[in-house]
Amino acid sequence: MSDQNCSNNVQRTYTVEQISKILGVSLRKTYYLCEHTTDFKVIRLGKRCLRIHKESFDSWFNALDQS
């Protein structure tokens, strides 16, 4: 893979840690939210390994500001 291809990669998911910082809540609450929400897409990669679809989360989060 060339360096040019690597530099064109765009982050398309968030980690639970990133979501926790964005929302300003604990990791435990973030995991709970991800387990119970249908408002944004959550990708399960293992028992406790989650990735959150960036576009769907950003849309949901931005809609909270407009409410």
C-alpha positions as a Markdown table, in Angstrom:
| # | Residue | x | y | z |
|---|---|---|---|---|
| 1 | Met | 0.0 | 0.0 | 0.0 |
| 2 | Ser | 1.5 | 3.4 | -0.9 |
| 3 | Asp | 1.8 | 6.3 | 1.4 |
| 4 | Gln | -0.6 | 8.3 | -0.8 |
| 5 | Asn | -3.4 | 5.7 | -0.2 |
| 6 | Cys | -2.8 | 5.8 | 3.6 |
| 7 | Ser | -3.1 | 9.6 | 3.7 |
| 8 | Asn | -6.4 | 9.4 | 1.9 |
| 9 | Asn | -8.0 | 7.3 | 4.6 |
| 10 | Val | -10.8 | 9.0 | 6.4 |
| 11 | Gln | -12.0 | 8.0 | 9.8 |
| 12 | Arg | -15.5 | 6.4 | 9.3 |
| 13 | Thr | -16.0 | 5.1 | 12.8 |
| 14 | Tyr | -15.6 | 6.2 | 16.4 |
| 15 | Thr | -14.4 | 4.2 | 19.3 |
| 16 | Val | -16.3 | 4.0 | 22.6 |
| 17 | Glu | -13.6 | 6.1 | 24.2 |
| 18 | Gln | -14.1 | 8.8 | 21.5 |
| 19 | Ile | -17.9 | 8.8 | 22.0 |
| 20 | Ser | -17.4 | 9.0 | 25.8 |
| 21 | Lys | -15.3 | 12.1 | 25.4 |
| 22 | Ile | -17.7 | 13.7 | 22.9 |
| 23 | Leu | -20.6 | 13.2 | 25.2 |
| 24 | Gly | -18.7 | 13.9 | 28.4 |
| 25 | Val | -19.9 | 10.7 | 30.1 |
| 26 | Ser | -18.2 | 7.6 | 31.5 |
| 27 | Leu | -17.2 | 4.6 | 29.5 |
| 28 | Arg | -19.7 | 2.5 | 31.3 |
| 29 | Lys | -22.6 | 4.8 | 30.3 |
| 30 | Thr | -21.3 | 4.9 | 26.7 |
| 31 | Tyr | -21.3 | 1.1 | 26.5 |
| 32 | Tyr | -24.8 | 1.1 | 27.9 |
| 33 | Leu | -25.9 | 3.7 | 25.3 |
| 34 | Cys | -24.4 | 1.7 | 22.5 |
| 35 | Glu | -26.0 | -1.5 | 23.7 |
| 36 | His | -29.5 | 0.0 | 23.9 |
| 37 | Thr | -29.7 | 2.6 | 21.1 |
| 38 | Thr | -31.2 | 2.3 | 17.7 |
| 39 | Asp | -30.6 | 6.0 | 17.0 |
| 40 | Phe | -27.2 | 5.4 | 15.4 |
| 41 | Lys | -25.3 | 2.4 | 14.0 |
| 42 | Val | -23.1 | 0.3 | 16.3 |
| 43 | Ile | -20.8 | -2.3 | 14.9 |
| 44 | Arg | -19.8 | -5.2 | 17.2 |
| 45 | Leu | -16.3 | -6.6 | 16.6 |
| 46 | Gly | -16.2 | -8.8 | 19.7 |
| 47 | Lys | -17.7 | -9.1 | 23.1 |
| 48 | Arg | -16.7 | -5.6 | 24.2 |
| 49 | Cys | -15.2 | -4.2 | 21.0 |
| 50 | Leu | -17.5 | -1.7 | 19.4 |
| 51 | Arg | -17.2 | 0.8 | 16.7 |
| 52 | Ile | -19.8 | 3.5 | 16.1 |
| 53 | His | -20.6 | 4.6 | 12.6 |
| 54 | Lys | -19.4 | 8.2 | 12.5 |
| 55 | Glu | -22.0 | 9.6 | 10.0 |
| 56 | Ser | -25.0 | 8.2 | 11.8 |
| 57 | Phe | -23.7 | 9.2 | 15.3 |
| 58 | Asp | -22.9 | 12.8 | 14.0 |
| 59 | Ser | -26.4 | 13.1 | 12.6 |
| 60 | Trp | -28.0 | 11.9 | 15.8 |
| 61 | Phe | -25.8 | 14.2 | 17.9 |
| 62 | Asn | -26.4 | 17.2 | 15.7 |
| 63 | Ala | -30.2 | 16.6 | 15.9 |
| 64 | Leu | -30.0 | 16.9 | 19.7 |
| 65 | Asp | -28.8 | 20.5 | 19.4 |
| 66 | Gln | -31.7 | 21.4 | 17.2 |
| 67 | Ser | -34.3 | 19.9 | 19.6 |
